[in-house]
Amino acid sequence: MADSPAQAKKRKPTRGALARYQDRIVEVLGEARGQRVMIRSIHADGVERRTAVKWINLLPLNSQLF
């Protein structure tokens, strides 16, 4: 049985997964407090940052990265 899009979106991302957050591709590092996960991303200035974001705001990647 296939999951509906709403169910798939509510599933928490696993550690090491790639996802889209705003305009960036990020790596999921693990769970943080509450409804948040730690992510690692490279910002426009070239600096790598680790940030806690709500997991509901992470979107799965399309089949094509670029």
PDBQT receptor file of N, H, CA, C and O in Angstrom, charges set to zero:
ATOM      1  N   MET A   1       0.844  -1.179   0.000  1.00  0.00    +0.000 N 
ATOM      2  CA  MET A   1       0.000   0.000   0.000  1.00  0.00    +0.000 C 
ATOM      3  C   MET A   1       0.889   1.242   0.000  1.00  0.00    +0.000 C 
ATOM      4  O   MET A   1       1.768   1.366   0.852  1.00  0.00    +0.000 OA
ATOM      5  N   ALA A   2       0.679   2.145  -0.924  1.00  0.00    +0.000 N 
ATOM      6  H   ALA A   2      -0.036   2.044  -1.616  1.00  0.00    +0.000 HD
ATOM      7  CA  ALA A   2       1.472   3.368  -1.039  1.00  0.00    +0.000 C 
ATOM      8  C   ALA A   2       0.973   4.413  -0.043  1.00  0.00    +0.000 C 
ATOM      9  O   ALA A   2      -0.221   4.503   0.239  1.00  0.00    +0.000 OA
ATOM     10  N   ASP A   3       1.908   5.197   0.480  1.00  0.00    +0.000 N 
ATOM     11  H   ASP A   3       2.878   5.124   0.252  1.00  0.00    +0.000 HD
ATOM     12  CA  ASP A   3       1.544   6.276   1.394  1.00  0.00    +0.000 C 
ATOM     13  C   ASP A   3       0.988   7.457   0.616  1.00  0.00    +0.000 C 
ATOM     14  O   ASP A   3       1.393   7.724  -0.515  1.00  0.00    +0.000 OA
ATOM     15  N   SER A   4       0.067   8.148   1.233  1.00  0.00    +0.000 N 
ATOM     16  H   SER A   4      -0.262   7.931   2.152  1.00  0.00    +0.000 HD
ATOM     17  CA  SER A   4      -0.447   9.356   0.608  1.00  0.00    +0.000 C 
ATOM     18  C   SER A   4       0.598  10.464   0.743  1.00  0.00    +0.000 C 
ATOM     19  O   SER A   4       1.468  10.365   1.609  1.00  0.00    +0.000 OA
ATOM     20  N   PRO A   5       0.547  11.506  -0.073  1.00  0.00    +0.000 N 
ATOM     21  CA  PRO A   5       1.516  12.599   0.041  1.00  0.00    +0.000 C 
ATOM     22  C   PRO A   5       1.519  13.246   1.428  1.00  0.00    +0.000 C 
ATOM     23  O   PRO A   5       2.574  13.652   1.916  1.00  0.00    +0.000 OA
ATOM     24  N   ALA A   6       0.363  13.345   2.058  1.00  0.00    +0.000 N 
ATOM     25  H   ALA A   6      -0.494  13.015   1.662  1.00  0.00    +0.000 HD
ATOM     26  CA  ALA A   6       0.298  13.948   3.391  1.00  0.00    +0.000 C 
ATOM     27  C   ALA A   6       1.033  13.086   4.408  1.00  0.00    +0.000 C 
ATOM     28  O   ALA A   6       1.724  13.619   5.277  1.00  0.00    +0.000 OA
ATOM     29  N   GLN A   7       0.898  11.767   4.320  1.00  0.00    +0.000 N 
ATOM     30  H   GLN A   7       0.336  11.334   3.614  1.00  0.00    +0.000 HD
ATOM     31  CA  GLN A   7       1.591  10.881   5.244  1.00  0.00    +0.000 C 
ATOM     32  C   GLN A   7       3.088  10.901   4.996  1.00  0.00    +0.000 C 
ATOM     33  O   GLN A   7       3.866  10.881   5.950  1.00  0.00    +0.000 OA
ATOM     34  N   ALA A   8       3.507  10.940   3.755  1.00  0.00    +0.000 N 
ATOM     35  H   ALA A   8       2.876  10.957   2.980  1.00  0.00    +0.000 HD
ATOM     36  CA  ALA A   8       4.923  10.954   3.423  1.00  0.00    +0.000 C 
ATOM     37  C   ALA A   8       5.585  12.234   3.926  1.00  0.00    +0.000 C 
ATOM     38  O   ALA A   8       6.735  12.196   4.364  1.00  0.00    +0.000 OA
ATOM     39  N   LYS A   9       4.888  13.355   3.874  1.00  0.00    +0.000 N 
ATOM     40  H   LYS A   9       3.953  13.385   3.518  1.00  0.00    +0.000 HD
ATOM     41  CA  LYS A   9       5.452  14.625   4.316  1.00  0.00    +0.000 C 
ATOM     42  C   LYS A   9       5.631  14.648   5.829  1.00  0.00    +0.000 C 
ATOM     43  O   LYS A   9       6.549  15.302   6.325  1.00  0.00    +0.000 OA
ATOM     44  N   LYS A  10       4.782  13.954   6.568  1.00  0.00    +0.000 N 
ATOM     45  H   LYS A  10       4.037  13.423   6.165  1.00  0.00    +0.000 HD
ATOM     46  CA  LYS A  10       4.837  13.982   8.014  1.00  0.00    +0.000 C 
ATOM     47  C   LYS A  10       5.888  13.034   8.593  1.00  0.00    +0.000 C 
ATOM     48  O   LYS A  10       6.143  13.060   9.797  1.00  0.00    +0.000 OA
ATOM     49  N   ARG A  11       6.490  12.208   7.763  1.00  0.00    +0.000 N 
ATOM     50  H   ARG A  11       6.282  12.186   6.785  1.00  0.00    +0.000 HD
ATOM     51  CA  ARG A  11       7.485  11.256   8.228  1.00  0.00    +0.000 C 
ATOM     52  C   ARG A  11       8.785  11.976   8.544  1.00  0.00    +0.000 C 
ATOM     53  O   ARG A  11       9.247  12.786   7.741  1.00  0.00    +0.000 OA
ATOM     54  N   LYS A  12       9.389  11.697   9.705  1.00  0.00    +0.000 N 
ATOM     55  H   LYS A  12       9.014  11.039  10.357  1.00  0.00    +0.000 HD
ATOM     56  CA  LYS A  12      10.631  12.349  10.094  1.00  0.00    +0.000 C 
ATOM     57  C   LYS A  12      11.780  11.867   9.223  1.00  0.00    +0.000 C 
ATOM     58  O   LYS A  12      11.858  10.682   8.900  1.00  0.00    +0.000 OA
ATOM     59  N   PRO A  13      12.673  12.774   8.839  1.00  0.00    +0.000 N 
ATOM     60  CA  PRO A  13      13.822  12.370   8.026  1.00  0.00    +0.000 C 
ATOM     61  C   PRO A  13      14.822  11.581   8.869  1.00  0.00    +0.000 C 
ATOM     62  O   PRO A  13      14.942  11.807  10.073  1.00  0.00    +0.000 OA
ATOM     63  N   THR A  14      15.532  10.663   8.237  1.00  0.00    +0.000 N 
ATOM     64  H   THR A  14      15.435  10.479   7.259  1.00  0.00    +0.000 HD
ATOM     65  CA  THR A  14      16.516   9.858   8.941  1.00  0.00    +0.000 C 
ATOM     66  C   THR A  14      17.865  10.558   8.939  1.00  0.00    +0.000 C 
ATOM     67  O   THR A  14      18.116  11.435   8.112  1.00  0.00    +0.000 OA
ATOM     68  N   ARG A  15      18.727  10.170   9.862  1.00  0.00    +0.000 N 
ATOM     69  H   ARG A  15      18.522   9.458  10.534  1.00  0.00    +0.000 HD
ATOM     70  CA  ARG A  15      20.068  10.740   9.962  1.00  0.00    +0.000 C 
ATOM     71  C   ARG A  15      20.844  10.466   8.674  1.00  0.00    +0.000 C 
ATOM     72  O   ARG A  15      20.833   9.346   8.163  1.00  0.00    +0.000 OA
ATOM     73  N   GLY A  16      21.511  11.483   8.159  1.00  0.00    +0.000 N 
ATOM     74  H   GLY A  16      21.520  12.393   8.574  1.00  0.00    +0.000 HD
ATOM     75  CA  GLY A  16      22.292  11.347   6.941  1.00  0.00    +0.000 C 
ATOM     76  C   GLY A  16      21.512  11.605   5.661  1.00  0.00    +0.000 C 
ATOM     77  O   GLY A  16      22.096  11.658   4.579  1.00  0.00    +0.000 OA
ATOM     78  N   ALA A  17      20.201  11.764   5.774  1.00  0.00    +0.000 N 
ATOM     79  H   ALA A  17      19.726  11.720   6.654  1.00  0.00    +0.000 HD
ATOM     80  CA  ALA A  17      19.371  11.996   4.587  1.00  0.00    +0.000 C 
ATOM     81  C   ALA A  17      19.601  13.403   4.046  1.00  0.00    +0.000 C 
ATOM     82  O   ALA A  17      19.890  14.331   4.801  1.00  0.00    +0.000 OA
ATOM     83  N   LEU A  18      19.470  13.546   2.736  1.00  0.00    +0.000 N 
ATOM     84  H   LEU A  18      19.235  12.792   2.123  1.00  0.00    +0.000 HD
ATOM     85  CA  LEU A  18      19.519  14.865   2.109  1.00  0.00    +0.000 C 
ATOM     86  C   LEU A  18      18.100  15.366   1.938  1.00  0.00    +0.000 C 
ATOM     87  O   LEU A  18      17.196  14.601   1.605  1.00  0.00    +0.000 OA
ATOM     88  N   ALA A  19      17.910  16.659   2.170  1.00  0.00    +0.000 N 
ATOM     89  H   ALA A  19      18.645  17.281   2.441  1.00  0.00    +0.000 HD
ATOM     90  CA  ALA A  19      16.581  17.257   2.052  1.00  0.00    +0.000 C 
ATOM     91  C   ALA A  19      16.743  18.679   1.541  1.00  0.00    +0.000 C 
ATOM     92  O   ALA A  19      17.854  19.196   1.429  1.00  0.00    +0.000 OA
ATOM     93  N   ARG A  20      15.616  19.296   1.236  1.00  0.00    +0.000 N 
ATOM     94  H   ARG A  20      14.714  18.875   1.327  1.00  0.00    +0.000 HD
ATOM     95  CA  ARG A  20      15.615  20.690   0.803  1.00  0.00    +0.000 C 
ATOM     96  C   ARG A  20      15.035  21.523   1.942  1.00  0.00    +0.000 C 
ATOM     97  O   ARG A  20      13.970  21.215   2.475  1.00  0.00    +0.000 OA
ATOM     98  N   TYR A  21      15.763  22.593   2.308  1.00  0.00    +0.000 N 
ATOM     99  H   TYR A  21      16.629  22.844   1.874  1.00  0.00    +0.000 HD
ATOM    100  CA  TYR A  21      15.284  23.561   3.298  1.00  0.00    +0.000 C 
ATOM    101  C   TYR A  21      15.434  24.943   2.675  1.00  0.00    +0.000 C 
ATOM    102  O   TYR A  21      16.546  25.384   2.383  1.00  0.00    +0.000 OA
ATOM    103  N   GLN A  22      14.330  25.609   2.478  1.00  0.00    +0.000 N 
ATOM    104  H   GLN A  22      13.427  25.250   2.715  1.00  0.00    +0.000 HD
ATOM    105  CA  GLN A  22      14.284  26.892   1.779  1.00  0.00    +0.000 C 
ATOM    106  C   GLN A  22      14.956  26.742   0.414  1.00  0.00    +0.000 C 
ATOM    107  O   GLN A  22      14.469  25.977  -0.419  1.00  0.00    +0.000 OA
ATOM    108  N   ASP A  23      16.059  27.450   0.162  1.00  0.00    +0.000 N 
ATOM    109  H   ASP A  23      16.454  28.072   0.838  1.00  0.00    +0.000 HD
ATOM    110  CA  ASP A  23      16.712  27.374  -1.152  1.00  0.00    +0.000 C 
ATOM    111  C   ASP A  23      17.982  26.532  -1.125  1.00  0.00    +0.000 C 
ATOM    112  O   ASP A  23      18.782  26.597  -2.058  1.00  0.00    +0.000 OA
ATOM    113  N   ARG A  24      18.181  25.735  -0.060  1.00  0.00    +0.000 N 
ATOM    114  H   ARG A  24      17.531  25.683   0.698  1.00  0.00    +0.000 HD
ATOM    115  CA  ARG A  24      19.407  24.963   0.093  1.00  0.00    +0.000 C 
ATOM    116  C   ARG A  24      19.136  23.464   0.171  1.00  0.00    +0.000 C 
ATOM    117  O   ARG A  24      18.061  23.030   0.586  1.00  0.00    +0.000 OA
ATOM    118  N   ILE A  25      20.132  22.688  -0.237  1.00  0.00    +0.000 N 
ATOM    119  H   ILE A  25      21.005  23.041  -0.574  1.00  0.00    +0.000 HD
ATOM    120  CA  ILE A  25      20.134  21.251  -0.013  1.00  0.00    +0.000 C 
ATOM    121  C   ILE A  25      20.885  21.043   1.298  1.00  0.00    +0.000 C 
ATOM    122  O   ILE A  25      21.989  21.562   1.460  1.00  0.00    +0.000 OA
ATOM    123  N   VAL A  26      20.313  20.300   2.226  1.00  0.00    +0.000 N 
ATOM    124  H   VAL A  26      19.416  19.878   2.094  1.00  0.00    +0.000 HD
ATOM    125  CA  VAL A  26      20.903  20.126   3.550  1.00  0.00    +0.000 C 
ATOM    126  C   VAL A  26      21.059  18.644   3.870  1.00  0.00    +0.000 C 
ATOM    127  O   VAL A  26      20.416  17.787   3.264  1.00  0.00    +0.000 OA
ATOM    128  N   GLU A  27      21.929  18.365   4.835  1.00  0.00    +0.000 N 
ATOM    129  H   GLU A  27      22.452  19.061   5.327  1.00  0.00    +0.000 HD
ATOM    130  CA  GLU A  27      22.094  17.012   5.362  1.00  0.00    +0.000 C 
ATOM    131  C   GLU A  27      21.498  16.980   6.760  1.00  0.00    +0.000 C 
ATOM    132  O   GLU A  27      21.768  17.865   7.572  1.00  0.00    +0.000 OA
ATOM    133  N   VAL A  28      20.686  15.960   7.047  1.00  0.00    +0.000 N 
ATOM    134  H   VAL A  28      20.466  15.242   6.387  1.00  0.00    +0.000 HD
ATOM    135  CA  VAL A  28      20.088  15.809   8.370  1.00  0.00    +0.000 C 
ATOM    136  C   VAL A  28      21.112  15.153   9.285  1.00  0.00    +0.000 C 
ATOM    137  O   VAL A  28      21.629  14.079   8.978  1.00  0.00    +0.000 OA
ATOM    138  N   LEU A  29      21.405  15.804  10.418  1.00  0.00    +0.000 N 
ATOM    139  H   LEU A  29      20.985  16.676  10.668  1.00  0.00    +0.000 HD
ATOM    140  CA  LEU A  29      22.388  15.279  11.359  1.00  0.00    +0.000 C 
ATOM    141  C   LEU A  29      21.745  14.465  12.473  1.00  0.00    +0.000 C 
ATOM    142  O   LEU A  29      22.375  13.540  12.987  1.00  0.00    +0.000 OA
ATOM    143  N   GLY A  30      20.528  14.774  12.858  1.00  0.00    +0.000 N 
ATOM    144  H   GLY A  30      20.017  15.525  12.440  1.00  0.00    +0.000 HD
ATOM    145  CA  GLY A  30      19.850  14.037  13.923  1.00  0.00    +0.000 C 
ATOM    146  C   GLY A  30      18.778  14.883  14.566  1.00  0.00    +0.000 C 
ATOM    147  O   GLY A  30      18.584  16.047  14.217  1.00  0.00    +0.000 OA
ATOM    148  N   GLU A  31      18.085  14.277  15.514  1.00  0.00    +0.000 N 
ATOM    149  H   GLU A  31      18.243  13.331  15.797  1.00  0.00    +0.000 HD
ATOM    150  CA  GLU A  31      16.984  14.973  16.175  1.00  0.00    +0.000 C 
ATOM    151  C   GLU A  31      17.488  15.976  17.201  1.00  0.00    +0.000 C 
ATOM    152  O   GLU A  31      18.517  15.766  17.843  1.00  0.00    +0.000 OA
ATOM    153  N   ALA A  32      16.753  17.061  17.345  1.00  0.00    +0.000 N 
ATOM    154  H   ALA A  32      15.917  17.231  16.824  1.00  0.00    +0.000 HD
ATOM    155  CA  ALA A  32      16.997  18.055  18.383  1.00  0.00    +0.000 C 
ATOM    156  C   ALA A  32      15.769  18.040  19.300  1.00  0.00    +0.000 C 
ATOM    157  O   ALA A  32      15.001  17.078  19.270  1.00  0.00    +0.000 OA
ATOM    158  N   ARG A  33      15.576  19.040  20.080  1.00  0.00    +0.000 N 
ATOM    159  H   ARG A  33      16.200  19.821  20.105  1.00  0.00    +0.000 HD
ATOM    160  CA  ARG A  33      14.422  19.087  20.991  1.00  0.00    +0.000 C 
ATOM    161  C   ARG A  33      13.119  19.316  20.253  1.00  0.00    +0.000 C 
ATOM    162  O   ARG A  33      13.081  19.960  19.204  1.00  0.00    +0.000 OA
ATOM    163  N   GLY A  34      12.063  18.782  20.815  1.00  0.00    +0.000 N 
ATOM    164  H   GLY A  34      12.094  18.259  21.667  1.00  0.00    +0.000 HD
ATOM    165  CA  GLY A  34      10.730  19.021  20.279  1.00  0.00    +0.000 C 
ATOM    166  C   GLY A  34      10.569  18.504  18.867  1.00  0.00    +0.000 C 
ATOM    167  O   GLY A  34      10.940  17.367  18.574  1.00  0.00    +0.000 OA
ATOM    168  N   GLN A  35      10.024  19.320  17.994  1.00  0.00    +0.000 N 
ATOM    169  H   GLN A  35       9.722  20.243  18.231  1.00  0.00    +0.000 HD
ATOM    170  CA  GLN A  35       9.747  18.955  16.606  1.00  0.00    +0.000 C 
ATOM    171  C   GLN A  35      10.871  19.421  15.681  1.00  0.00    +0.000 C 
ATOM    172  O   GLN A  35      10.614  19.792  14.536  1.00  0.00    +0.000 OA
ATOM    173  N   ARG A  36      12.101  19.407  16.163  1.00  0.00    +0.000 N 
ATOM    174  H   ARG A  36      12.309  19.106  17.094  1.00  0.00    +0.000 HD
ATOM    175  CA  ARG A  36      13.214  19.951  15.391  1.00  0.00    +0.000 C 
ATOM    176  C   ARG A  36      14.282  18.907  15.103  1.00  0.00    +0.000 C 
ATOM    177  O   ARG A  36      14.427  17.921  15.825  1.00  0.00    +0.000 OA
ATOM    178  N   VAL A  37      15.025  19.152  14.029  1.00  0.00    +0.000 N 
ATOM    179  H   VAL A  37      14.907  19.953  13.442  1.00  0.00    +0.000 HD
ATOM    180  CA  VAL A  37      16.175  18.324  13.668  1.00  0.00    +0.000 C 
ATOM    181  C   VAL A  37      17.366  19.241  13.420  1.00  0.00    +0.000 C 
ATOM    182  O   VAL A  37      17.199  20.403  13.050  1.00  0.00    +0.000 OA
ATOM    183  N   MET A  38      18.559  18.714  13.625  1.00  0.00    +0.000 N 
ATOM    184  H   MET A  38      18.694  17.770  13.926  1.00  0.00    +0.000 HD
ATOM    185  CA  MET A  38      19.780  19.443  13.318  1.00  0.00    +0.000 C 
ATOM    186  C   MET A  38      20.128  19.177  11.860  1.00  0.00    +0.000 C 
ATOM    187  O   MET A  38      20.074  18.040  11.391  1.00  0.00    +0.000 OA
ATOM    188  N   ILE A  39      20.489  20.247  11.149  1.00  0.00    +0.000 N 
ATOM    189  H   ILE A  39      20.533  21.171  11.530  1.00  0.00    +0.000 HD
ATOM    190  CA  ILE A  39      20.879  20.116   9.745  1.00  0.00    +0.000 C 
ATOM    191  C   ILE A  39      22.242  20.758   9.546  1.00  0.00    +0.000 C 
ATOM    192  O   ILE A  39      22.672  21.593  10.342  1.00  0.00    +0.000 OA
ATOM    193  N   ARG A  40      22.913  20.361   8.479  1.00  0.00    +0.000 N 
ATOM    194  H   ARG A  40      22.564  19.683   7.832  1.00  0.00    +0.000 HD
ATOM    195  CA  ARG A  40      24.164  20.984   8.070  1.00  0.00    +0.000 C 
ATOM    196  C   ARG A  40      23.963  21.496   6.657  1.00  0.00    +0.000 C 
ATOM    197  O   ARG A  40      23.483  20.771   5.785  1.00  0.00    +0.000 OA
ATOM    198  N   SER A  41      24.334  22.751   6.436  1.00  0.00    +0.000 N 
ATOM    199  H   SER A  41      24.724  23.340   7.144  1.00  0.00    +0.000 HD
ATOM    200  CA  SER A  41      24.175  23.343   5.109  1.00  0.00    +0.000 C 
ATOM    201  C   SER A  41      25.310  24.316   4.840  1.00  0.00    +0.000 C 
ATOM    202  O   SER A  41      25.991  24.771   5.760  1.00  0.00    +0.000 OA
ATOM    203  N   ILE A  42      25.502  24.627   3.572  1.00  0.00    +0.000 N 
ATOM    204  H   ILE A  42      24.950  24.258   2.825  1.00  0.00    +0.000 HD
ATOM    205  CA  ILE A  42      26.495  25.616   3.170  1.00  0.00    +0.000 C 
ATOM    206  C   ILE A  42      25.723  26.826   2.652  1.00  0.00    +0.000 C 
ATOM    207  O   ILE A  42      24.923  26.716   1.723  1.00  0.00    +0.000 OA
ATOM    208  N   HIS A  43      25.971  27.961   3.257  1.00  0.00    +0.000 N 
ATOM    209  H   HIS A  43      26.621  28.050   4.012  1.00  0.00    +0.000 HD
ATOM    210  CA  HIS A  43      25.249  29.185   2.913  1.00  0.00    +0.000 C 
ATOM    211  C   HIS A  43      25.907  29.897   1.736  1.00  0.00    +0.000 C 
ATOM    212  O   HIS A  43      26.976  29.496   1.275  1.00  0.00    +0.000 OA
ATOM    213  N   ALA A  44      25.269  30.938   1.261  1.00  0.00    +0.000 N 
ATOM    214  H   ALA A  44      24.401  31.264   1.636  1.00  0.00    +0.000 HD
ATOM    215  CA  ALA A  44      25.736  31.673   0.083  1.00  0.00    +0.000 C 
ATOM    216  C   ALA A  44      27.136  32.246   0.276  1.00  0.00    +0.000 C 
ATOM    217  O   ALA A  44      27.866  32.423  -0.700  1.00  0.00    +0.000 OA
ATOM    218  N   ASP A  45      27.522  32.540   1.513  1.00  0.00    +0.000 N 
ATOM    219  H   ASP A  45      26.928  32.397   2.306  1.00  0.00    +0.000 HD
ATOM    220  CA  ASP A  45      28.860  33.078   1.769  1.00  0.00    +0.000 C 
ATOM    221  C   ASP A  45      29.932  31.987   1.837  1.00  0.00    +0.000 C 
ATOM    222  O   ASP A  45      31.101  32.284   2.084  1.00  0.00    +0.000 OA
ATOM    223  N   GLY A  46      29.543  30.731   1.621  1.00  0.00    +0.000 N 
ATOM    224  H   GLY A  46      28.593  30.490   1.421  1.00  0.00    +0.000 HD
ATOM    225  CA  GLY A  46      30.482  29.616   1.589  1.00  0.00    +0.000 C 
ATOM    226  C   GLY A  46      30.785  28.996   2.940  1.00  0.00    +0.000 C 
ATOM    227  O   GLY A  46      31.618  28.095   3.029  1.00  0.00    +0.000 OA
ATOM    228  N   VAL A  47      30.127  29.458   3.990  1.00  0.00    +0.000 N 
ATOM    229  H   VAL A  47      29.450  30.190   3.917  1.00  0.00    +0.000 HD
ATOM    230  CA  VAL A  47      30.378  28.955   5.333  1.00  0.00    +0.000 C 
ATOM    231  C   VAL A  47      29.405  27.820   5.645  1.00  0.00    +0.000 C 
ATOM    232  O   VAL A  47      28.204  27.930   5.398  1.00  0.00    +0.000 OA
ATOM    233  N   GLU A  48      29.945  26.721   6.195  1.00  0.00    +0.000 N 
ATOM    234  H   GLU A  48      30.921  26.631   6.395  1.00  0.00    +0.000 HD
ATOM    235  CA  GLU A  48      29.103  25.598   6.617  1.00  0.00    +0.000 C 
ATOM    236  C   GLU A  48      28.504  25.934   7.976  1.00  0.00    +0.000 C 
ATOM    237  O   GLU A  48      29.202  26.376   8.888  1.00  0.00    +0.000 OA
ATOM    238  N   ARG A  49      27.199  25.715   8.093  1.00  0.00    +0.000 N 
ATOM    239  H   ARG A  49      26.632  25.355   7.352  1.00  0.00    +0.000 HD
ATOM    240  CA  ARG A  49      26.522  26.009   9.353  1.00  0.00    +0.000 C 
ATOM    241  C   ARG A  49      25.661  24.830   9.782  1.00  0.00    +0.000 C 
ATOM    242  O   ARG A  49      25.124  24.095   8.954  1.00  0.00    +0.000 OA
ATOM    243  N   ARG A  50      25.546  24.669  11.076  1.00  0.00    +0.000 N 
ATOM    244  H   ARG A  50      25.982  25.266  11.749  1.00  0.00    +0.000 HD
ATOM    245  CA  ARG A  50      24.656  23.665  11.655  1.00  0.00    +0.000 C 
ATOM    246  C   ARG A  50      23.535  24.414  12.354  1.00  0.00    +0.000 C 
ATOM    247  O   ARG A  50      23.774  25.337  13.133  1.00  0.00    +0.000 OA
ATOM    248  N   THR A  51      22.313  24.002  12.064  1.00  0.00    +0.000 N 
ATOM    249  H   THR A  51      22.119  23.253  11.431  1.00  0.00    +0.000 HD
ATOM    250  CA  THR A  51      21.139  24.729  12.522  1.00  0.00    +0.000 C 
ATOM    251  C   THR A  51      20.059  23.747  12.952  1.00  0.00    +0.000 C 
ATOM    252  O   THR A  51      19.953  22.658  12.389  1.00  0.00    +0.000 OA
ATOM    253  N   ALA A  52      19.260  24.120  13.938  1.00  0.00    +0.000 N 
ATOM    254  H   ALA A  52      19.347  25.005  14.395  1.00  0.00    +0.000 HD
ATOM    255  CA  ALA A  52      18.084  23.333  14.313  1.00  0.00    +0.000 C 
ATOM    256  C   ALA A  52      16.876  23.955  13.611  1.00  0.00    +0.000 C 
ATOM    257  O   ALA A  52      16.628  25.155  13.731  1.00  0.00    +0.000 OA
ATOM    258  N   VAL A  53      16.129  23.127  12.876  1.00  0.00    +0.000 N 
ATOM    259  H   VAL A  53      16.331  22.152  12.778  1.00  0.00    +0.000 HD
ATOM    260  CA  VAL A  53      14.938  23.601  12.167  1.00  0.00    +0.000 C 
ATOM    261  C   VAL A  53      13.792  22.638  12.437  1.00  0.00    +0.000 C 
ATOM    262  O   VAL A  53      14.018  21.490  12.818  1.00  0.00    +0.000 OA
ATOM    263  N   LYS A  54      12.575  23.099  12.243  1.00  0.00    +0.000 N 
ATOM    264  H   LYS A  54      12.391  24.031  11.933  1.00  0.00    +0.000 HD
ATOM    265  CA  LYS A  54      11.422  22.216  12.385  1.00  0.00    +0.000 C 
ATOM    266  C   LYS A  54      11.424  21.209  11.248  1.00  0.00    +0.000 C 
ATOM    267  O   LYS A  54      11.578  21.580  10.084  1.00  0.00    +0.000 OA
ATOM    268  N   TRP A  55      11.251  19.935  11.583  1.00  0.00    +0.000 N 
ATOM    269  H   TRP A  55      11.126  19.634  12.529  1.00  0.00    +0.000 HD
ATOM    270  CA  TRP A  55      11.360  18.897  10.556  1.00  0.00    +0.000 C 
ATOM    271  C   TRP A  55      10.247  18.984   9.538  1.00  0.00    +0.000 C 
ATOM    272  O   TRP A  55      10.407  18.501   8.417  1.00  0.00    +0.000 OA
ATOM    273  N   ILE A  56       9.129  19.582   9.888  1.00  0.00    +0.000 N 
ATOM    274  H   ILE A  56       8.998  19.975  10.798  1.00  0.00    +0.000 HD
ATOM    275  CA  ILE A  56       8.024  19.703   8.942  1.00  0.00    +0.000 C 
ATOM    276  C   ILE A  56       8.399  20.642   7.781  1.00  0.00    +0.000 C 
ATOM    277  O   ILE A  56       7.798  20.572   6.709  1.00  0.00    +0.000 OA
ATOM    278  N   ASN A  57       9.411  21.537   8.002  1.00  0.00    +0.000 N 
ATOM    279  H   ASN A  57       9.899  21.593   8.873  1.00  0.00    +0.000 HD
ATOM    280  CA  ASN A  57       9.846  22.458   6.961  1.00  0.00    +0.000 C 
ATOM    281  C   ASN A  57      10.842  21.844   5.986  1.00  0.00    +0.000 C 
ATOM    282  O   ASN A  57      11.188  22.469   4.984  1.00  0.00    +0.000 OA
ATOM    283  N   LEU A  58      11.308  20.631   6.264  1.00  0.00    +0.000 N 
ATOM    284  H   LEU A  58      11.027  20.123   7.079  1.00  0.00    +0.000 HD
ATOM    285  CA  LEU A  58      12.210  19.946   5.341  1.00  0.00    +0.000 C 
ATOM    286  C   LEU A  58      11.396  19.242   4.279  1.00  0.00    +0.000 C 
ATOM    287  O   LEU A  58      10.418  18.561   4.587  1.00  0.00    +0.000 OA
ATOM    288  N   LEU A  59      11.793  19.401   3.041  1.00  0.00    +0.000 N 
ATOM    289  H   LEU A  59      12.588  19.954   2.790  1.00  0.00    +0.000 HD
ATOM    290  CA  LEU A  59      11.091  18.759   1.929  1.00  0.00    +0.000 C 
ATOM    291  C   LEU A  59      11.987  17.694   1.325  1.00  0.00    +0.000 C 
ATOM    292  O   LEU A  59      13.205  17.868   1.277  1.00  0.00    +0.000 OA
ATOM    293  N   PRO A  60      11.410  16.600   0.865  1.00  0.00    +0.000 N 
ATOM    294  CA  PRO A  60      12.225  15.585   0.193  1.00  0.00    +0.000 C 
ATOM    295  C   PRO A  60      12.773  16.126  -1.118  1.00  0.00    +0.000 C 
ATOM    296  O   PRO A  60      12.185  17.016  -1.734  1.00  0.00    +0.000 OA
ATOM    297  N   LEU A  61      13.905  15.578  -1.534  1.00  0.00    +0.000 N 
ATOM    298  H   LEU A  61      14.382  14.855  -1.034  1.00  0.00    +0.000 HD
ATOM    299  CA  LEU A  61      14.499  16.010  -2.798  1.00  0.00    +0.000 C 
ATOM    300  C   LEU A  61      13.707  15.437  -3.967  1.00  0.00    +0.000 C 
ATOM    301  O   LEU A  61      13.088  14.378  -3.865  1.00  0.00    +0.000 OA
ATOM    302  N   ASN A  62      13.744  16.158  -5.070  1.00  0.00    +0.000 N 
ATOM    303  H   ASN A  62      14.247  17.019  -5.153  1.00  0.00    +0.000 HD
ATOM    304  CA  ASN A  62      13.176  15.643  -6.321  1.00  0.00    +0.000 C 
ATOM    305  C   ASN A  62      14.100  14.541  -6.827  1.00  0.00    +0.000 C 
ATOM    306  O   ASN A  62      15.145  14.292  -6.227  1.00  0.00    +0.000 OA
ATOM    307  N   SER A  63      13.741  13.895  -7.895  1.00  0.00    +0.000 N 
ATOM    308  H   SER A  63      12.892  14.097  -8.383  1.00  0.00    +0.000 HD
ATOM    309  CA  SER A  63      14.594  12.862  -8.469  1.00  0.00    +0.000 C 
ATOM    310  C   SER A  63      15.840  13.459  -9.108  1.00  0.00    +0.000 C 
ATOM    311  O   SER A  63      16.800  12.737  -9.377  1.00  0.00    +0.000 OA
ATOM    312  N   GLN A  64      15.841  14.773  -9.356  1.00  0.00    +0.000 N 
ATOM    313  H   GLN A  64      15.061  15.359  -9.138  1.00  0.00    +0.000 HD
ATOM    314  CA  GLN A  64      16.979  15.439  -9.970  1.00  0.00    +0.000 C 
ATOM    315  C   GLN A  64      17.502  16.512  -9.036  1.00  0.00    +0.000 C 
ATOM    316  O   GLN A  64      16.741  17.372  -8.595  1.00  0.00    +0.000 OA
ATOM    317  N   LEU A  65      18.804  16.475  -8.725  1.00  0.00    +0.000 N 
ATOM    318  H   LEU A  65      19.423  15.776  -9.084  1.00  0.00    +0.000 HD
ATOM    319  CA  LEU A  65      19.381  17.447  -7.804  1.00  0.00    +0.000 C 
ATOM    320  C   LEU A  65      19.580  18.805  -8.440  1.00  0.00    +0.000 C 
ATOM    321  O   LEU A  65      19.248  19.821  -7.829  1.00  0.00    +0.000 OA
ATOM    322  N   PHE A  66      20.116  18.851  -9.655  1.00  0.00    +0.000 N 
ATOM    323  H   PHE A  66      20.386  18.025 -10.150  1.00  0.00    +0.000 HD
ATOM    324  CA  PHE A  66      20.466  20.140 -10.279  1.00  0.00    +0.000 C 
ATOM    325  C   PHE A  66      19.742  20.300 -11.587  1.00  0.00    +0.000 C 
ATOM    326  O   PHE A  66      19.903  21.317 -12.262  1.00  0.00    +0.000 OA
TER     327      PHE A  66
